[in-house]
Amino acid sequence: MKINLVKLGMAALCLVMGIETFAQQKLTLPDTTNYIINDSVMIKTKYGITLSAVVVRKKGVRQKLPAALFYFIYSNTNRSLMEAKYAADHGYVGIVADARGKRLSPDRPEPYEHEAQDVNAVIDWITNQSWSDGRVGMYGGSYSGFAQWAATKHLHPALKTLVPYVAAIPGLGLPMENNVFLAANYQWAFYITNNKYTDDAVNNDNARWHRMRNNWWESGAAYNKIDSIDGTPNPLLQKWLSHPDYDAYWQSMVPYGKDFKHINIPVLSITGYYDDGQVSALEYLREHYKYNPSAEHYLIIGPYDHFGSQIGGVAKLRDYKVDSVALINTREITFQWLDYILKGGKKPILLKDKINYEVMGANKWKHAASLVKMEDHRIRFYLDSINGTMLLSQQKPAEQVFMHQQVDLADRTTFYNDYYPDPIIKKEIDRSNGLFFITEPFSQAISVSGALEGQLKAIINKKDMDVGLVLYEVTPSGEYFQLSYYLGRASYAYDMSKRNLLKPGKLESIPFYRSRVFSKQLQKGSRLLLVLNIDKNPFAQINYGTGKDVSKETVKDAGTPLKIKWSTRSFIELGFSVDAKSLFK
């Protein structure tokens, strides 16, 4: 299968750079005649670390105000001034705090590991200032979204609300997704630790990273040797690779499990159907409601990528013309929300229920009480095979049949699992490998919404495998509109914190749900197509199935080809606007 390596590589750049690019385009430097500006605040913590910050207040304001806090790792003094000025213009004390080791902080950068402590130290400092009314609201995207959730690990009483966009979860979305380590963001560790600001030159050296990935892929070396192939040690990567389970190392960085029970402040999350980190953003939402059913947690989600979610969308996304109603202003909604929580203002008009989502192709917003209620009907489709034709069928097969797939993990002439949605609408897809399951044509225009989830059943000859799923709408004109995808390691399907190896020759069940949530109006005559494959390409570890640490496996561990017998008892579930009987009449 041919994979667009350039576009997959650019996905990482969007994930890292999007938030900074937005600020450079949309904001202007403050006029110092109207503001009280301190761009060299030093916050000394009780535990010996010093953090830097920018504070901006409007002149002539005598009353104490709530603070709008933006916690930042992509340090840039101009960016910080612009952010803080915008907050001051909206009636807050604007504060942009730098992560440990960044900008003026004398300490060493250690991304992810200390925000649960450091962000709360900043909040504590804020509440002790003469201009503070003792209340803090936080906002921001990507790493800044992560930092907000990290702060709730030990919730400070002064923190009253969060507005996280495309919030990352270390160890779940990056640098691994569903326990599969991804190479797309390899350079990020250098980008944010090489100096006190950002190393743009190393981050933008696409030729270097493309060469590194291809050389690693062709060499058959272990994934933990990829920095040796590059020629520069990557100690952060090596630390991360030593934690392939979502273990205590990762769990300490953000709320985990019952930690969510105690998060009782209002939250507004924003993400996109094509956000690379969507699985993280929605994991916070799911876990918050799982452990605190009475939580006040709202979601806005639409046809946005990682960058677009932070500004409210773009008119054309990867050649897809976005519905006009989907284009919103994330920043305006953010401060409307802060006003709603901290100043008794009106709730943003878009928030008519907890889940607020744009239906692609219908040019309208819909609203639901939960992710599983985005549509009225949940319909199960079995991965069936009838006379050699693979179908998505509503009928459970009367007899279990097995469909065979074989993957030579040592072969470097073919790539498997072309999952990245760029472009979103394809004229054709490569059918050189993988299994392709399709529905009958729909008898009417219907909407389908929610996560791609279900359960795979398979017998394999090894102890593990990395699975990829891609869901398309096949339009009457024959185009392929990508709706969702899933990537995950089978041995972690039940518990991402503990690996449970598969038993060769035994029928195993592999549940999945951390896929991309979406909503789309399907045309009359359209069909759904599910592509099932094994993940084998230069953009992730290669799981050779020995049961050893995947990062230490080499091509010498490939052995005999991976042989899979996929059961027709495998299924997916999706939400539809009509019941099952009405789909194909």
MIVO-626899 format. One record per atom (N, C-alpha, C, CB): y, x, z. Coordinates in steps of 0.02 Angstrom, whole numbers, plus 50000, padded with zeros to 5 digits. Glycine has a CB too. Layout:
N
YXZ...
//
This chain:
585
499405004250000500005000050000500625004450000500004995350061501105002949957501715006749954502195004250008502035006149885502505008950043502975007250096503645010450080502715009550165504185006750089504855009350076505065013750134505375003550066504925020250129505035024850184505775025650199504735031650168506195025650147506915026450159507185020750201507285026850092506985014550184507255008850220506975008450291507095002450183506345010450300506075010650367506455015750410505325012350366506625021450380506995026450417507685024150435507035032850377508015020450391508685018050404508695012850459508985015150341508125009650472508095004750527508265008050592507405001650531508045014150602508185017750664508925019050670507795024250668509245020950615509955022450616510355016250635510185025050548510165010550608510515004250626510435002850700510234998350585509835003850726509705002450797510135006750842508975003550813510235013050823510605017750864511355017050856510395024850849511575016250793512275016950777512665010450774512355020450713512325004750770512664998550755513244996950800512184993150757513154997650865513664995550912514294999750905513404995850983514215006250893514795010550887515175009150823514595017850890514825008050768515145006550705515565000250710514625005750650515294995250745515654988950754516334990150786515244984150795516354994050839516974995250875517474998850831516844999150938517245003650793517695007350750518015002850698517325013050716517664997750677517924993450625518374987950652517354990450586518234985450711518544979250732519104979950783518024974950761519174985650816519644986150871520194991150856519294988050934520764990550892521314995150884521494998350950521934991550854521795004250948521965007751010522505004051048522195014950994522505004451114522985000751155523685003751153522745000451226524164999351161524865001451168524985002851242525354995851141525115009151258525165011251328525775008251363525195018751334526245005451325526835002451357526654995851391527395001251305526104992751372525924986251400525314986551447525784981351344525044992651455524434993251494524474998951544523834994251448524114998051599524005003551646523325006451628524035001051721523335012651605522715015651578522535021851618522805017451503521905022151638521625028251668520985029751631521505027351745521005034851588520415036451548520005042251576520625038051478520165044151638519785049751669519585048151740520205056151667519375041951752519135039951818518475043551833519055032151823518425046351892517805049551913517525045751973517935057151932516915043351965516585039352016516045043552049516285032851986516175045652110515695049852147515235045352188516065054952192514595045752175514115041452208513905044452275513505040352164513625040252316513385042452382512785047152377513205036352424512465047252319511865051252311511995057552268511305047152279512635059352261512815065852233512935066252159512285070452249512905060652124513025060452052513745058152039512515055852015514065060851988514735058751970514735055651900515225064751973515005049751895515055046151832515785045551812514725039051838515905045151747516595044351724516695037351695516765049751670517325035351692517475028651668518195028351641517385023451724518315023151602518985021351579519155014551609519025021151500519755013951637519985007751667520645005851634520055008351744520694999651611521304997151581521494990551613521224996251504522144990051634522414983851662523054982051625522534984451738523204975751622523844973551593524404974751644523814965951573524964977351620525534978251664525824971451684526084982551630526114971251743526444965151767525984960151800526774961851711525324961651803524854957151835524784959151908524154957351799524954954551953524954956152024524324953852060525564953152057524024948452036523444945952071522824950152057523314938652052522354949852103521724953252094521314949552040521324953652160520934953352001520584950451944519844952351946520894952751879519434948351913518734950451902518714956051851518304944451879518184959851852518104965451806517604963751752517884971851844517754965751690517274965351635517014972451623517604962251569516394973551639516104980251638515654981251578515714981551703515784986551542515374988651485515104995551502515794988751417514444996251507514135002551526513855005851464513575001551580514045012051452514015015051385513665021851386514715015751357513215023151339512935029851333513185033451271512175029451331513445029651222513705032751161514435034551171513625027951099514565039251216515235040551241515725042451187515215045951293516305039151190516835040051142517475037451175516685036451074517945041851189518535039751228518925034251193518995045751240519025034851128519395029651091519025023051094519495031751018518365023351085517975017151089518045013951158517235018551074518005018051209518065015351277518745012251290517935020851328519275015451266519935012651273520005005951238520465017451247519715005551178519754999251140519374993751175519485000351070518784995251200518394990251236518764987751298517704993051257519014992451337519354990551400519994986651386519504996751441520354988551333520964985051315520824977751295521324988751257520284976751258520094970051237519964965651298519484970151192519614968351348519474964551409520124963151447518984968451453520574968051450521214966951485521614961551451521614973551487521604961351384521964956151347521694949151363521904957451272521084948851387520774942351402520774940851477520064942251375521194944251514521294942451584520824945751633521234935351591520534951451614520084955051658520334962151667519364954951630520064965451718520134972651720519574975451676520084975451795519774978851623519284981451576519024988151598519584981951507518374988851604518064995051628517494996951582517814994351701517525003051557516965005851519516725012051557517175007651445516115011651582515835017151621515335020951577515495014551686515345027451583514885031751545514245032851583515215038451528513695033051547513045034451578513055041551608512475033751526512605042651653512535049051687512505054751635511895049151732512915059851647512905065651603513325065051540512225067251584513655059351530514035058251469514785058851483513875051451440515155060651430515875061551430516095066251486516225054851437516395063851540516655068251592516165069551649517295065351620515605066151648515105067151701514815074151698514545061851696514815077751754514555084651752513795085151755514845088551810513465079551763512745079651773512365079751706512525073651815511715080151710511295080551651511125073551626510645084651665511175072351560510975065751534510235064551544511155065051459510055058851571509355056951578509295049551561509095058451651509295047951497509325040951476508775036651506509305040551401508965030551522508515025351547508335025951621507895025351507508285032051647507925033051710508325031251772507715040051715508995030851768509385030051829509875024151828509765036251843509875020251774510365014851770510295009751825510315011451703509685008551848509585003751903509985005751965508845003051920510095012151973510485014752029511215015952009510175021252056511315019051951511985021151931512455015351916511945025751871512205010151881512635004451865512865001051928512264999451819512415000451977512614997252039513115001552079511994995952082513075008152070513575012452102514265011152071513385019852094514295010052006514925008351974515185001651999514845008151896514744996752004514944990152029515204990752100514354985152026514874994652141515094995652209515794998852211514585000152247515905003652167516565006852163517095001652143516545012752113516934997452096517414992352073517634987952130517114988152017517164985652170517324980852223517764983952278516684978252255517814990452279518224993752329518924995652304517874999952354519094993352243519754994852215520244989252233519704995752139520874991152239521384986352261521494980752211522044989952273521354982052147521464976952095520864972252085521624980352030520314973452120519704969552110519684963452154519094973952124519474957852125519374951752166518654951352191519554945452125518264956752180517584957052207517054954152161517554953452270517244952552099516754949652052516734953851988516934942252036516124954551962516024958551902515584954751853515704965451919515794954651790515364952151736515224957951689515704946151698514614958251663514434963651617514274960851548513834967651644514384965051497514234962951429514084969151387514814958851398513834968151327513724973751281513024973551251513834980251316512924977851199512314977551161511884983751164512474976151092511244982851147510764988251140510684991951206510974993151084510884998251210510825001951273511254998651328511035009251264511834996151309512264992751358511944986251381512954991251327511554983051337511174977151359510634979051408510874973651299510274984451393509774986951441510094988451508509444993351413510674991751509510994993751572511144987651616511634997651558511324982051585511464976051624510834973751660511724970351578510284973551623509654971351655509424976351707509114970351602509534982851694509354987951743509704986651809509514994851717510334984651804510724983351865510414977751907511444981551848510084972951874509794967351911509134969151945509684961451865508894975151933508294977451969508414977052044508094984651947509034978752064509254978152134509934974752130509284985352172509934968252125510534964352108511084965252159510354957052101511654967652135512254968452178512584961652187512754973652146512794959952247513104953352257513734952252217513244952352330514074957552196514684956752157514554955352084515114962952164513944956652060513784955451990513634948051980513184959751967514064944751942514024937351938513734934751873514714934551946513724938851820513444936451757513324942251710513914931351724512874941051660512724945951609512804942651540512014948751617513024946751491513004944551421512694950351381513744942751394512034951051383511704956451347511554954451275511064958551382511754958651227511564957651157511004962651142512184958651109510524960551103509974964751079509764969951131510184968351014509634967551192509514972051249508844975551243509544968051314508844982051252508244986051247507844985851312508414993251229507194986551307506754987851363506394994451349506234981951375506554999651386506205006051375505455005151385506475011451422505075007351336504345006951342504045000651314504155007651411504464995751296504204989651266504444988951194504404983551308505094989851183505354989751116505444996751088506014986051114505675001251129505765008351111505575012651171506505009751089505305018551160505095021451096504415019051072505085028951102504135014151107503505011151082503565003651084502905013451125503225000451037503214993151033502494990851042503504990650965502394986551091501724984251107501234990151110501484979151054501474995551144501085001551160500955006051100500434999651191501275004851044501225009250986501875013350982501105005250920501825019950988502425024150983502655024450911502275031251011503315023450902503615023350836504015029650823504075017150828503985032150762504355038150744505055036750718503965042050692505205030450704505835028750671506445031050712505875021350659506405030850777506975032750820506875039750851507065027650875506475043850820506315050350848506935054350867505905054350798507455054450825508035058750835508505056250890508425059450770508385050250916508845047250964508925051651026508605040350985508385054851048508415059051108508925064651098507725061951124508945067651040509425072951026510125070151018509225076850962510165064450987510815061150972511215060051036510695054550937510885058151090511265056451150511215061651206511025049751176510825066951197510785072051249511035078951228510075072651273511165080051164511375086751141512065088751166511365086951066512485083851181513155085451207513405079551249513655086951149514025079951270514305074751315514495068351277514915077551350514485068851211514655062951172514045060951130515285064251126514085061051065513505059751023513455065050969513535052650992512855067250955512745072250903512635068550837512145076950920513185066750804513135062850742512805066850687513835060650720512915073350685512625077450631511865077250633512875084650636511585078050693510855077950697510585071050685510625080650766510935065950708510695059150699510705057050625511135054350739511185059550588511265057650518510895062150470511985057550500510515066950495510155071650452509505068250429510005078350489509575063250386508995059250365508475063450329509215053550321508715068450291508235072650255507765076350303508605077650211508045078650359507635082250408507105077650437508075085050464507295071650456506815067250489506305064450440507185061450523506525063350378506055061250327505535066750315506425059550261505775072950311505325078650300504845079450358505735085050289505105078750420504685079550479504125074350479505105078850543504295068050467503785062850468503255063950414504115055950458503485065650355503005066650301502555072750314503365067550235502855078050341502455084050356501935082650410502905089850377502145078750460501675076950513501115072650484502035073150570501305067750444500815063150414500305066950371501185057950370500545071350330500105074950285499675080150321500515078350231499935082750377499565087950414498965085350451500025091450462498995078950472498465076150514498495078450586497795078050485499055081550605499125084050673499185078350723499735088750679499075079950786499175074950839499915072950842498955077850908500035066750863500725064350865501145068350915500735056950884500835070950967501215074751016501405081750991500825075451081501215083250929501415089650898501975088650847500815092850864502235082650843502735081250791503375085250801502895073850790503555086750864504145090850874504015098150854504375090450946503405100450861503245107050837503315107450761502525109050858503135102250727503205101950655503935101850635502845095750626504345098550674505065098550663505355105550677505415093250706505105108850728505335115450746505785115750806505695118350689505955109850835506385109550894506025105450948507075106450877505915108351007505575104551060505955098151076505505108851123505585092851091505875086451109505585084451177505725080951054505885087051231505585085851297505585078551318505955089851349506095074751297506095067551314505505064051281506755064251292505385065551218504805062551184504165064251221504775064951111504085070551240503475072551274503395068951341503475080151285503945067851376503905064051438503685056951424504595064051474503975053851373503795047051356503065046451335504245044451299502835051351295502145051151272501645051751329502025056651221501865054651384501405055151442501325048551479501665060451491501665043351454501625036651485501455031551431502285034751521500845031751402500665026851351500565019851378500045029151316500405019251443500385012651475501105010751493499935012751539501225004251498501855001951526501775002351602502054994551502501835008451627501655009851697502275010051742501285016551701502195012751801502735012851850503345016551825502505015951916503245021451782503815025051754504275020351716503575030651707503995016351672504395011451633504615005651677503995008851572504165003251719504304997351760504894998551807503694995451801505025004851826505565006351873506265005651841505485013251900506285005151775506935005451741507274998651735506845008251672506894993251732507164986551725506754981851769507164984151650506984975751779506584971051818505884970351788506924964151822505394969651831504704968951809504354963951854504334975851810503994959351823503604954551862504034950451910503064958151901503864950551972504194946352022504924948352034503824946552086505144954152008505854955952014506294950451985505994962651979506044947151933506444942151898506574935951942506104940051833506144934951991506224929052034506884929052070505654928852085507164934952084507764935552124508404936052082507714941552169508324935552016508924935851972509184928751964508754939151902509684927152003509934920252007510644919551980509904917752078510854924251937511514923851907511444921351835511874930751909511964918051808511924915551739511894921351689512524911051724511514920251635511424925251583511504921951515510734928751590511854925351470511884923351400511624929051358512624921351379511034928151329510734933351286510874931651213509964933851298510974936851173511094936051101510664940951063511854937051084510304938551013509894942950971509814939750903509204944351004509424943050859509354940650791508634940550767509764944850745508504936450717507824936150689507604942850661507794930750635508084946750637507924953250606508184959050647508224953550536508274957950712508434963250758507814967450771508724960350825507864973950760507284978350771507034978050843507464985550753507494976750890507304976650960507224969650989507814980251000507114964750946507084957850970506544956751023506954953150913505974960151017505434959051065505664960751136504814963251048506114965651143506374967251209506844961851234506744973951208507314959851192507814954851213507474948451236508294953351155506944946351200506614940151218506114940951275506264937351158505884947051287505454948151345505834946851409505184955351345506464948951412506884947451471506924939951481507594950451463507044936251427507104928951432506464925751456507304926051364505904927651426505264924651445505094926151517504714927251399505174932451537504994934351605505464931251656505004941851612506104930551638506584927451684506364920251699507294927551654506194916451647505994909551658505284908951688506014905751592504864913751674504194913751702504224914151778503774919451674504634918651804504664919751876505224915951911504754927151889505694913251872506234909351900506364903351854506884913651910505954898151858506004892451812506684888951814505474887551828507054889751868507704886451873508274891051850507834884251944508104896651818508614901351796509104898051747508294907351762509724900351749510234898051701510304903651649510924896451736509854903551601509824908851550509844905651481509174913151559510374907051445510474904251378510324909551326511194901651370510144907251266510014911751210510364909251148509254912351197510684913951112510934912751044510544917350999511704913851038510234914550947509844918450901509924915650831509094918650921509994920150782510094917950714509894923450665510824915950702510084922850602509884927750551510314934050553509924924650482510204938050606510584944150618510094949950628511054943450679510324955950610509954961950628510244964950692509964967150570510044971050708510264974050771511024974850773509924980950781511314976850718512034977550714512374970750711512224981650652512124966350667512444959850656512454955450718512104956350602511944955950760511944951950821512554953350865511304953150861512804959450861513354961550904514034959550878513334968950913514054957050816514684954550789514644947250768514894958750729514034944550764513954937550746513734936450675514584933950756513454941650644513164940950578513594943550521513014933850566513284944350464513624946350402513414941450348513444953750382513844940550298513734935450246513114936950204514334934950201512964943450194512364945250156511974950350196512544947850085511374948650215510954952950255510354955150213510714949350320510344961550195509794964350156509634959950095509164965150199510154958150059510124954049997509994946650010509584956649952509934944650074509864937550089510554934650105509384936450150510744929350069511384926050081511314921550142511604922050018511644923550195511584920150260511954913450257511854924550317511674908350289512014901850293512704902750325511594896850335513194899250299513884900050324513944898150397514354895850282513574893050418513644890750488513364895950537513284884150497512944900450512512644905550556513144910850577512054908850522513694911550541514174916850556514614914750614514614918350494514564918350669514924916950730515314923050751514434914750787515664922750807516034928450833515754930150902516804927050836515324935050904514984936850966515474938651021514514942750955515994942351002516474944551053516854938651083516974949551023517084934051041517434928151067516984924051113517684923651010516354923051092515884919251133515764922851200515224918251096515734929451198515634933251260516174931751311515624940751245516804931951290517344930951338517444923551354517994933951312517244919151310517224912051329516714911051385517044907651268516144914451379515634914051431515884916951497514984917651409516194922751494516464925851555516974921151588516774932751540517394918051546517884913351573517524907351605518364910951517516994905051574516614899351599516324900851668516054897451550516054906751677515724908551740516234910751792515214914051728516724914751772517164918051820517834914551830517284925051800518014910151783518674907051788518664899451782519124909851734518064896651781518024889351776518204886551709518464886251828518164890651656518314888351589517754884151560518454894251544517834882151497517334878151463516764882551438517644874251405516174879751442515594883251415515674883851339514934879651433515474889451309515514890051236515184884151201515184896551213515514881451152515304875151121514624875551088515814872951069514424881551068513784882351035513194881251083513734889251005513314881951148512764881751197512624874551218512944885951259512264871051176512104864051190511434863251228512074859951125511054868651230510434868851270510284876151283509834865151233509724877551317509584884451336509434888951275508984884551384509094886251224508934890151164509344887351106508164889951149509774891351077510224889251024510084893550963510974889751046509844890550909509594894450853509794891250786508834894950857509944895650738510134893350671509514892850628510654897950639509454887350592508874886150548509054888850479508684878550545508774894550461508914897550396508724892650340508544904250389509164892050292509034887550235509264880450247508314887550220509354878450310509604871750325510344871750340509224868850384510614877650354511324878450369511534874150428511754876750308511124874450481511294870550541511004873950603511034863350536511324872650659511074874950724510654869550756511664876950770510134871650790509734867150830509714869850901509024866350800509494865750947509524867451018508894864851052510174864451051508624868951097507994867151131508014869651202507384869951093507574866751243507544868551314507174875051326507214863051353506754877151278506374883351286506144885851217505754882351333505894891951215505654894751151505084890551123505434901951160504634888251166504054884551141504244877551118503524884151195504844875251134505074868551114505574868851056505374864951173505594874451021506054874950964505874869850910506034882050935505244868050906505034862550862504604857750901504644865250800504534851550875504184846350913503424847050910504374839650887503164850550860502444850650849502184857850845502254846850785501684859350885501344865850882500714864950841501184868650954500644868950788500074868150742499704874750737500314865750671499044874250742498614880150738498314880750668498054879750792498324886850642498014888350578497474893650589498544890650526496874892250564496334897050568496334901550506495644893450575496134907850517496084912550462495394911650431496194920050487495374907350381494734905050353494584908550287494754897450344493954908450269493734911150205493234906250174493414918250213493424903550116493004898550083492864900950012493344891550082492244902650000492044905049934492464911049912492094899449883492604915449960492974921449944493724920649943492764923949878493974914449952494694913149955494914912750028494884906549918495424916650045495654916950114496224911950124495884924050133496144907650174496604902150184496844901850256496284895550165497454899250265497684897050330497524889650334498464898350341497034887950375496764881150376496854877950444496024881150357497044871550444497104867850507496414866250537497494861450497495914866250495495244864350518494884870550546494844861150462494634869850606494234875250635493584875850595494094874050710493424881750570492814882450530492194880150569492724889750508491764876350535491164873950569490704879650589490784869050523490684884750548490284890650563490734896850562489704891350513490574901450605490944907650607490724912150550490854911250675491224914250510491094918850455491514925050466491264915450386491274930750443491644936950452491894939650385491204942250487492514941850387492834944850328492904952250341493534941650314492714956350293492634963450303493244967350278492014965950267493434972350317493964976950298493754983950318494654975050330493904988850277493744995750292494355000050280493144998250249494505004450329495095008750325494885015850338495645006450375495005020250290494875027350299495485030450333494715030950231495435031750398496005034150436496175041450420495855033550510495735044950386495875051850366496235052250299495225055750363496225046950262496525046850195497295046850200496285040750155497605051250162498345051450163498645049350097498575058550180498255046250054498515044049990498745036749992497985044749936498565033150044498765026150049499075024750118498165021450037499585020450118499905018050179499685010850191500685018650175499635008950254499445002150272499994999050314498765001950309500094992550306500544988450347501274989450329500434990150421501474986450274502164986550250502534980750283502204985950171502734981750346502974976250387503734975550390502704976850456504104980850374504824980550388505194976050338505134987650386505594971250362505904966250319506534968550283506064960150359506454973250238507014975550197506744977250128507364981750229506884972850079507304966850083506944961050118507534964750013507324956150138507024950350170506664946050118507564946150205506954945650059506644941850005506374946749953507164936849972505734946549941505404951149895505164947449833504824954749929505204950649777504944947749715504184948249713505244951249654503924953449744503194954349747503024958549808502924957649683502404958149830502164962249884501544965949861502014957949948501424971649890500844975749872500214972749902500944983149895499724971649861499084968649883498514973649878498924962449843498684980149880498164985149872497714985749933498474991849857497944983549991497514983350050497764977950097497494990250086497354976250146497524970850192497174964450172498274969750194497214959350215496934952750202497504947750198496414950750257497454942950151498014938550135497774931250142498284939850063498074927750190497884920850204498464916250188497664920050279498334910850152498874906650127498724899250139498994907950053499244895350150499174888050159499194884550091499724885250205499044878250092499194873950034499954873150029498834866950041500214870849973500934869549968501144863750014501124867849895501724864450044501974859150088502234853350046502534861850135502104847350069502274841350030502994839250038501824835650051503354842450083504054840750095504404846750125504114834550142505064846550125505454851750159505364850850234506214851450139505164856150268505054855950340505334862250371504294855150357505464862050435505684868050469505114870750512506314866750513505074877350516504584880750558504964885750600504024884250515504814885850665505224889850712504794892550768505804885650740505034898050797504704900950856504404907650842504174896250882503944909650884503604916050877502974915250836503444919050946502794920550801502134921050770501654923150826502124926150709501214918750845500754920350900500074917450887501034917850967499584919850924498914917350915498394922050943498774916250842497814922250912497264926450937496834928650877496834922550989496724935150875496274937950826495594939150859496554944550796495074938250820494394939650844494074944250793493974933050854493784949750818493514954650772492964958750805494064959250747492544961550762492044966550781492224972950744491304964150765492284978450781492434984850749491934990150770493154987050766491924995650733491455001050748491765006550789491185003850684492385005450813492725010350854492965007050919493325013550816493335010850959493545008451024494255005551025493495013951074494605006050969495285003550970495555003250898495745007951014496104999650889496454999450825497154996750837496064995050774497614998450791498294995850792498364990750736498825001650784498564984650755498564978950710499264977250688498234972950743499334975350624499964972850597499874966050566500244977750547500354961650578500374955050547501064953950517500194949350599501084951050458501724949250426501664942150401501904954250368502184938050415502194931050394502744929950343502294926350455502554926950285503034925450232503034918050216502854929450169503614915650191503634909550152503574911550079504304905450166503084908750044503024909749972503354903649940502274910649949503914904649907504304899149880503984896649815505034901349867504184890649794503914888049730504044892649671504194881249716504574896649675504734901249620504344907749625505484902849619503944908549679503524914449685503834920149725503344916849618504404919049756504704924349798504384924249867505464923349803504444929949901504154930749968504734931650018503654936849971504844926650059505374926850110505044928750176505754919950115505214934850202504884937050263505164933550324504944944650270504724930750364504914926750422504824930650487504514920350425504264934050495504114937250559503604942750548503854932150610503534947150599503004952050598502814953850669503204958350558502214956550675501944958850740501614965550730501434953650770501704970150778501364976550779501134977750850501834982350754500494979350859500254980450928499574983950930500204973950964499434986850987498794990450999498304985751032498914996751043497714985151002497224980251025497024981351097496614980550981496974987551119496734988951186497224986951241496574996351193497844985251222498344982951271498514975551262498974987151265498114971951224498284965051208498334960651270497774962151161497924961951320497934957851380498404960451433497234957251407498524966851434498924969851487499244976251461498494971251551499904976251449500224982151421500264987851471500914980351395500104986451534500124991651585499454995051596500374988751650498934992551564498254995351574497854994751511497894991851633497595000351488497205000351426496494998251439497215007251393496254993451399495564991151402495254992051333495524983651425494854997251326494574998951261494094993551235494215005651264494074992851170493604988251139492904991451140493814986551067492404987251137491714989551135491454989051064491264985551184491294994751034491044994550965490454989850957490845001550943490474985850905489934981150891489974974550927489294984450907490464973750971490534967651010491114963450982490644969151085491034956850980491574952450960492114952451013491314945250946492714954550995493264955051042493824950151024493534962251043494184947851075494764943451064495404947451077494734937251111495884946651033496504950451037497094945551032496554955850979497344943251090497914938651088498554942451072497984935051155499044938851042499684941951027500244936651030499664945450957500834938851051501414934351051502074938051045501414930151113502094944651060502724948251056502874950050983502714954651100503034945050945503214945750875503944943850867502764941450828504184943350805504884941350794504934933750791505154944450729505344930950836505504923750834505954922450775505844921450901505874916750743506274915050684506334907450679505954917950619506764905150634506804898050616507014897650543507314894250662506644893550505506764893250432506594886250406506364898650395507014883550364506864877450328506454879450266507514873550307505834877150263505404878650206505514873450151504674878750228505504875750090505594871250033504964867050021505774875249971505064861349991504484857449967504114861649916504714850649937503464862149923503074866149877502974873349900503394866149810503324875449953503214882149980502544882550017503794884050028502314888550027501714889750065501854895350115501114891550019501454895750167501484901350214500944906350197501414898850287501114912650199500644918050186500634922750245500834921850121500054924050272499964928850327499594934950301499584925650387499884940850311499564947050292499304950450356500054951750253498664951850357498344955050414498134962050393497724950950440498324967050433498174973950413498124978450474498714976450365497934984650462497924989950511498544994250501497254994250506498854996550555499455000650549499265007950538499914999950612499425010550479499285017550463499815019850413498565018550434500325023250438500875025650396501255030950435501345019650376501745034250404502095039850438502575037750493502475043750387502645031250506503165029050552502895027150621503515023250523502275028750635501995027450701501395031950712501805019950709501185032350775500555035750790499995032850746500375034950866499495036850736498895034350702498335033850755498675038950643498105027850764497585026550813496905027450779497655019250844496575033050795495935034650763495345031150796495815042050764495475027750852494965023550881494445026950924494625020050828494575033150945494075036650987494095034351059494195044250984494665031451079494765029651149495145034851188494105028451182495265040651157495665045851189496405043851185495555052751156496825047551220497545046551215497725047151141497935051751258498015041851112498155041651041498625047351020498455034951021499075049351064499545054651047499195061451040500085055051100498585061951065498225068251061497675068151007497915069851128497555062550977497065062150924497335065450860496875054750910496885068650823497065071650759496625068750704496985079450762496775070750643496385068250587495645070150594496665070950521495505075350632494815077250644494435071950685494785083950680494815067650719494505062250757494365056050715494955060350815494555056250651494485050350609493755048250602494795051550540493315053150592492605051550585492485046750528492335048550650492015042250538491855037350486492435032350481491185033550501492525029150423493065024350417493025018750469493065021250347493595016150487493625010250530493355004250492494365008950555492855001150520492564995250488492684989150533491804996250475492994984150504493184978150543492864971950512493954977450544492594967850555492364961250534492814956150569491594960150552493274953350531493744948450558493414941550559494404948250517493444938250615493124931750623493574926150598492934930550696493274921050569493644915150548493834910850608493234911050499493654912750667493894909350728494574912250750493374910050786494824917150714495504919750727496004914350706495634926350688496574914250740497064909050723497774911350740496914902550760498254908050709498954908650728499214901750747499384911750669499754901450784500084895150801500824895750786499974893350876501104890350759501804890050741502084883150759501914891550665502744882850768503074876450782503354873350719503624877450833503214866950708503444863350648503844857150668502844861350604504264854950621504674848950633504284842550620505294849150589503694843050588503264837150577502574838550604503234835350501502174833350613501504834350640501034836750586501244827850671500444838850607499974842050562499774837550504499354844050600499714831050516499494826450464500004825650407499354819650494500634827550421501154826550372501304832750330501784824350406500984838350346501164844550313501024844650239500814850250346500434842050220500204843150151500074836550114499574847250151500304830950141500194824550107500604824250042500384818650153
//
